[in-house]
Amino acid sequence: MTITAKLYLAIALTVLAPVLTIGVALQGMSSLGDSFDEVQDRSARRALALDLKFGVTDVNGWQTAWGYDDGRSRPNFESAVADFRRDLRAAEEQFSDPEELQLLEELETVFEDFMRLDEEAYAALLAGREGETKSILLGPEIENFESMAGTAERLAAYEARAAGQTEQDFDDERDAARKRLIALALGAALVIVLLLLTAGDIARLALEGDRRRRDSDA
């Protein structure tokens, strides 16, 4: 390759290298930003699924409590129910995957039956039919609780898997971005080497030309 060609190539690479670096960096930042947003979204979904899982246990626990303390714990039960309904509404807004929505629908369906029977049990307690109350709480309500707990557990497990995969994808994207930047850094180093070699050739030609002029003058 002639010195002129080297010089033009070096100039072209000097111009292109920063443009490529900026382009790759911006693309990497955008991709990492999207991946990080997905990680945050999945983390929020996982936390919400855990809230639902613990909420099922909380609701059932306070129901059992009011059933055995003549209704004194009823306000605590109603507060737990309100919290659980709030989490269900949040899940309806946030969940979008088909499996998420299916499990959420199953959970809501059983919960509504749970609450229907709860009203019957509480009405029986107020009417002095404690035996009927305990029969409901220890019979069909236990079955409803076990069903809700199982569904909530499956939902939490699904969200844990999805969050883990998203975090792995983010790590892979970050590693890929790092490798691209390293490749560009190596390319920039080659440009610098080429510039130094070209500068050396130009300096050598200048010295040879100066020496020839001195020899001709002599």
HUCOR-V44047 format. One record per residue. N is the residue number from 1. RES is the residue in three letters. OMEGA is omega in whole degrees, 0 to 359 (NA if undefined). NEAR is the number of other C-alpha atoms within 8 Angstrom. Layout:
n: [N & N]
res: [RES & RES]
omega: [OMEGA & OMEGA]
near: [NEAR & NEAR]
This chain:
n: [1 & 2 & 3 & 4 & 5 & 6 & 7 & 8 & 9 & 10 & 11 & 12 & 13 & 14 & 15 & 16 & 17 & 18 & 19 & 20 & 21 & 22 & 23 & 24 & 25 & 26 & 27 & 28 & 29 & 30 & 31 & 32 & 33 & 34 & 35 & 36 & 37 & 38 & 39 & 40 & 41 & 42 & 43 & 44 & 45 & 46 & 47 & 48 & 49 & 50 & 51 & 52 & 53 & 54 & 55 & 56 & 57 & 58 & 59 & 60 & 61 & 62 & 63 & 64 & 65 & 66 & 67 & 68 & 69 & 70 & 71 & 72 & 73 & 74 & 75 & 76 & 77 & 78 & 79 & 80 & 81 & 82 & 83 & 84 & 85 & 86 & 87 & 88 & 89 & 90 & 91 & 92 & 93 & 94 & 95 & 96 & 97 & 98 & 99 & 100 & 101 & 102 & 103 & 104 & 105 & 106 & 107 & 108 & 109 & 110 & 111 & 112 & 113 & 114 & 115 & 116 & 117 & 118 & 119 & 120 & 121 & 122 & 123 & 124 & 125 & 126 & 127 & 128 & 129 & 130 & 131 & 132 & 133 & 134 & 135 & 136 & 137 & 138 & 139 & 140 & 141 & 142 & 143 & 144 & 145 & 146 & 147 & 148 & 149 & 150 & 151 & 152 & 153 & 154 & 155 & 156 & 157 & 158 & 159 & 160 & 161 & 162 & 163 & 164 & 165 & 166 & 167 & 168 & 169 & 170 & 171 & 172 & 173 & 174 & 175 & 176 & 177 & 178 & 179 & 180 & 181 & 182 & 183 & 184 & 185 & 186 & 187 & 188 & 189 & 190 & 191 & 192 & 193 & 194 & 195 & 196 & 197 & 198 & 199 & 200 & 201 & 202 & 203 & 204 & 205 & 206 & 207 & 208 & 209 & 210 & 211 & 212 & 213 & 214 & 215 & 216 & 217 & 218]
res: [MET & THR & ILE & THR & ALA & LYS & LEU & TYR & LEU & ALA & ILE & ALA & LEU & THR & VAL & LEU & ALA & PRO & VAL & LEU & THR & ILE & GLY & VAL & ALA & LEU & GLN & GLY & MET & SER & SER & LEU & GLY & ASP & SER & PHE & ASP & GLU & VAL & GLN & ASP & ARG & SER & ALA & ARG & ARG & ALA & LEU & ALA & LEU & ASP & LEU & LYS & PHE & GLY & VAL & THR & ASP & VAL & ASN & GLY & TRP & GLN & THR & ALA & TRP & GLY & TYR & ASP & ASP & GLY & ARG & SER & ARG & PRO & ASN & PHE & GLU & SER & ALA & VAL & ALA & ASP & PHE & ARG & ARG & ASP & LEU & ARG & ALA & ALA & GLU & GLU & GLN & PHE & SER & ASP & PRO & GLU & GLU & LEU & GLN & LEU & LEU & GLU & GLU & LEU & GLU & THR & VAL & PHE & GLU & ASP & PHE & MET & ARG & LEU & ASP & GLU & GLU & ALA & TYR & ALA & ALA & LEU & LEU & ALA & GLY & ARG & GLU & GLY & GLU & THR & LYS & SER & ILE & LEU & LEU & GLY & PRO & GLU & ILE & GLU & ASN & PHE & GLU & SER & MET & ALA & GLY & THR & ALA & GLU & ARG & LEU & ALA & ALA & TYR & GLU & ALA & ARG & ALA & ALA & GLY & GLN & THR & GLU & GLN & ASP & PHE & ASP & ASP & GLU & ARG & ASP & ALA & ALA & ARG & LYS & ARG & LEU & ILE & ALA & LEU & ALA & LEU & GLY & ALA & ALA & LEU & VAL & ILE & VAL & LEU & LEU & LEU & LEU & THR & ALA & GLY & ASP & ILE & ALA & ARG & LEU & ALA & LEU & GLU & GLY & ASP & ARG & ARG & ARG & ARG & ASP & SER & ASP & ALA]
omega: [180 & 180 & 179 & 179 & 177 & 182 & 179 & 179 & 180 & 179 & 180 & 179 & 178 & 179 & 185 & 185 & 179 & 180 & 179 & 180 & 180 & 180 & 180 & 180 & 180 & 179 & 180 & 179 & 180 & 181 & 179 & 178 & 178 & 181 & 180 & 177 & 178 & 178 & 179 & 180 & 181 & 178 & 178 & 179 & 179 & 179 & 180 & 178 & 177 & 176 & 178 & 180 & 179 & 179 & 178 & 179 & 180 & 180 & 181 & 181 & 180 & 175 & 178 & 181 & 182 & 179 & 183 & 176 & 178 & 174 & 182 & 181 & 181 & 179 & 178 & 177 & 181 & 176 & 178 & 178 & 180 & 178 & 181 & 177 & 178 & 178 & 177 & 179 & 178 & 179 & 178 & 181 & 189 & 183 & 181 & 179 & 180 & 181 & 176 & 184 & 179 & 180 & 179 & 179 & 178 & 181 & 181 & 181 & 180 & 180 & 179 & 176 & 177 & 182 & 178 & 179 & 178 & 178 & 178 & 181 & 181 & 176 & 178 & 179 & 180 & 180 & 178 & 181 & 185 & 179 & 178 & 179 & 182 & 178 & 179 & 184 & 182 & 179 & 184 & 180 & 175 & 178 & 177 & 179 & 180 & 178 & 179 & 181 & 179 & 180 & 179 & 178 & 178 & 178 & 179 & 179 & 178 & 181 & 178 & 179 & 181 & 179 & 179 & 179 & 180 & 178 & 177 & 178 & 178 & 178 & 179 & 180 & 178 & 178 & 180 & 179 & 179 & 180 & 178 & 180 & 177 & 178 & 177 & 178 & 177 & 177 & 178 & 178 & 178 & 177 & 179 & 178 & 180 & 177 & 179 & 178 & 179 & 178 & 178 & 179 & 180 & 179 & 180 & 179 & 179 & 180 & 179 & 178 & 179 & 180 & 179 & 177 & 179 & 180 & 180 & 179 & 181 & NA]
near: [4 & 5 & 9 & 6 & 8 & 11 & 10 & 8 & 8 & 12 & 8 & 8 & 9 & 9 & 8 & 8 & 11 & 8 & 8 & 9 & 10 & 8 & 8 & 10 & 9 & 8 & 8 & 9 & 8 & 8 & 9 & 11 & 8 & 8 & 12 & 9 & 8 & 9 & 12 & 8 & 8 & 12 & 9 & 8 & 12 & 12 & 8 & 11 & 13 & 10 & 9 & 12 & 12 & 8 & 11 & 13 & 10 & 9 & 12 & 9 & 8 & 13 & 13 & 9 & 10 & 13 & 13 & 7 & 8 & 7 & 11 & 7 & 11 & 10 & 7 & 8 & 12 & 8 & 8 & 12 & 9 & 8 & 9 & 12 & 8 & 8 & 11 & 11 & 8 & 9 & 12 & 9 & 6 & 7 & 9 & 6 & 6 & 6 & 6 & 11 & 11 & 8 & 12 & 12 & 8 & 9 & 11 & 9 & 8 & 11 & 10 & 8 & 9 & 11 & 8 & 8 & 10 & 12 & 8 & 9 & 13 & 11 & 8 & 12 & 14 & 7 & 6 & 6 & 9 & 8 & 6 & 10 & 14 & 10 & 8 & 12 & 14 & 8 & 8 & 8 & 12 & 9 & 8 & 12 & 12 & 8 & 9 & 12 & 11 & 8 & 11 & 15 & 9 & 9 & 12 & 12 & 8 & 9 & 12 & 9 & 8 & 9 & 12 & 8 & 8 & 12 & 9 & 8 & 9 & 12 & 8 & 8 & 11 & 9 & 8 & 8 & 9 & 8 & 8 & 9 & 11 & 8 & 8 & 11 & 8 & 8 & 9 & 9 & 8 & 8 & 11 & 8 & 8 & 10 & 10 & 8 & 8 & 12 & 8 & 8 & 9 & 9 & 8 & 8 & 8 & 8 & 8 & 8 & 8 & 8 & 8 & 8 & 8 & 8 & 7 & 6 & 5 & 4]
